[in-house]
Amino acid sequence: MIKYSLKIVLIFCLFGMHSCEIIDSTTTNVNLSPITSVEHVEQKVSALLKQMTLEEKIGQMNQYNGFWDLTGPAPSSGNAAKKYDHLRKGYVGSMLNLRGVENVRKIQKIAVEETRLGIPLIIGFDVIHGYETLSPIPLAESASWDLEAIKKSAEVAAEEAAAAGINWTFAPMVDISRDARWGRVMEGAGEDPYLGSKIAFARVQGFQGSDLSKHTTLAACAKHFAAYGFPESGREYNTVDVGTSTLNNIVFPPFQATIDAGVRTFMNAFNELNGIPATGNTNLQRTILKDKWKFDGFVVSDWGSIEEMVTHGHAKDGKHAAQIAANAGSDMDMESYLYVNELAALVREGKVKEAYIDDAAKRILRVKFELGLFDDPYKYCDEQREKEVIGQPAFHEAALDMAKKSIVLLKNENQLLPLKKQGQKIALIGALASDKTSPLGSWRIAAKDNTAVSVLEGMQAYTGNQLTYAKGADVSLGQTKFIDELKINTTDRSEFPQAIAVAKTADVVVMVLGEVGYQSGEARSRTDLGLPGVQQDLLEAIYKVNKNIVLVLNNGRPLVLNWHQEHLPAIVEAWQLGTQSGNAIAKVLYGDYNPSGKLPMSFPRAVGQVPIYYNYKNTGRPLMPTPSTVFWSHYQDVENTPLYPFGYGLSYTTFEYSALQAKVVSDYEVNVSVTLKNTGKFTGKEVVQLYIKDHYASVTRPVRELKGFELVSLEANESKKIEFTLSEKELGFYDNEGNFIVEPGDFSIFVGGDSNTTLQSKITL
Ligand code: NOJ
């Protein structure tokens, strides 16, 4: 630390910076004053930049994977010895997948004490839905529509990860997606740009807090810029070809929201977009992100995505790829090894302007200063704090709270739920019911296997009933390790008979079925959206002996549930809910928490409908209620509509909407009010949703667009008037030149409990 401090003193003094005044002459340590203003940081950044050689500046742009975990294919060109050598030379600006104070300190020490300038590393990690204590997967959290809870969840994740030496998370993923085949829908906020933007904003605020230099906060990263959620046919990493209107109105808004929230980094994407890989896309990274949106943080490439521009067929070779990426505004190279190997030569050959290198290095240094790493490079490395903070009870409480709020009740016939607490014989069936790993979901590198509360454990806490468990069948065989391909059980039905026997004598059967944790996530695309393996057979076999089934789903994406909706009395969408999963599910099943979640993605009736989403365009030949000819936009075999629409979710109570009024109060301002009444027997929470339809516009508008929502808690019989104000922001849209415009015309305003609501009012602007 002392050595580092002296070095910084020298750097600043030698070059006559105002920063000399920060030297505390009475001690050998430098008392770097806390960062108080933007100018202060800018002065420090510029001063430091002046001391740096071209290679050192490029070094800041180089990010290596750590030495333990791997979240992508290992590059052919890299080895550990080279990484250490580069670290010592100051040719590394960041490392990812380093975790644990001891490991981080060890590597940070090299950067700080062994390099010429002692510039600290920024340590990145995929803190996606928690670090060791896991919250629900992001798609599940989004089903809560509860922005405070989502923000809190990110705050907890940040505090826990920061205690393990990390200071930068590669989250939130704000990619809108309409395609349940794509495994990474689990990591986003679903299909809607309005909800997605609100959640993106909340997550950035949660991770970064109000003061980035605190040891409890992380720099956030908006990813993957852009349109990564639109891979053709839902196949991971596939080509993306989306039009301008979709890009401006659907893909970009959540990214813009992260900028409004002050996000400090962006990650570009593996995909090409209209023929140009996002990593080499000047329009995306320079013109839109940095110039138009005035983003002054830095852009990191995705894992090896610079090198992959060669495979894409966009760059001739690695050197050419580095040239394209640097010129296009990719500031940091994650694991391609190309910036560190090629950029200096490219600058000398005049193929990359040194000004671009300076700009990239500046951006990276700026964030390091803001994180307080120059004040104390070991501020995230406190062994005592690591011990005390990780896994603390308050984090588990927050995870439980978030998990309860994420559950969506899809069906509840004859009020089968909540379960009676006494005198019942309950059969609990399904391998996932006792699984303590799958509920952790995908992206859980730092969490230990077998640490989630299973549904079995959660239900065992309720002792008034007789509970009998039978597995029925495995979902997957063997390990569910992060990197391995999963092996799903498609043949072994040997334990069916035992489960059938248990179900036969039960009053109620609770079946926990769905996907194992790693069946969704990166590189986990599926073409079949049914229950994997032999689970559907198991379900139907049980149904033959006992129809009183509560289906609890564990999954990372929308599934096709027609049979289930038709035959089963109760269906609970419980996603992958993290560490506290089983407790949350049991509380909902027993009515100690009244479910309030609403779907953030449409659930299709058939895979053939995908991509399916509520905010589609009308076409010239839209759905006709009673078609007289065949010439309209439809399928011959399945309805156009989804099985469960966006925004859908039930409660143990019921709600009634009435007295919708919409009034134009000035040019582009509309006041909307509606009365909500709890007409059932339980206290409950409803997500009141407001949609608009702009009937005609210079660029066609979707049939419905979410433009407001509010969570409202009401006791039985209680009513409340809910009010919304729509302004230009909600009534306008982006034209194909990327300008935000509002056009006069006719609008319908819909308010209700899901995107199918029929309660509407009309206005003219
Ligand atoms: C690749 C993923 O696409 C990205 O989201 C992640 O942050 C990096 N790997 C690092 O693990």
Boltz pocket constraint, residues with backbone or C-beta under 6 A from the ligand:
constraints:
  - pocket:
      binder: B
      contacts: [[A, 71], [A, 72], [A, 96], [A, 126], [A, 170], [A, 223], [A, 302], [A, 303], [A, 522]]
      max_distance: 6.0
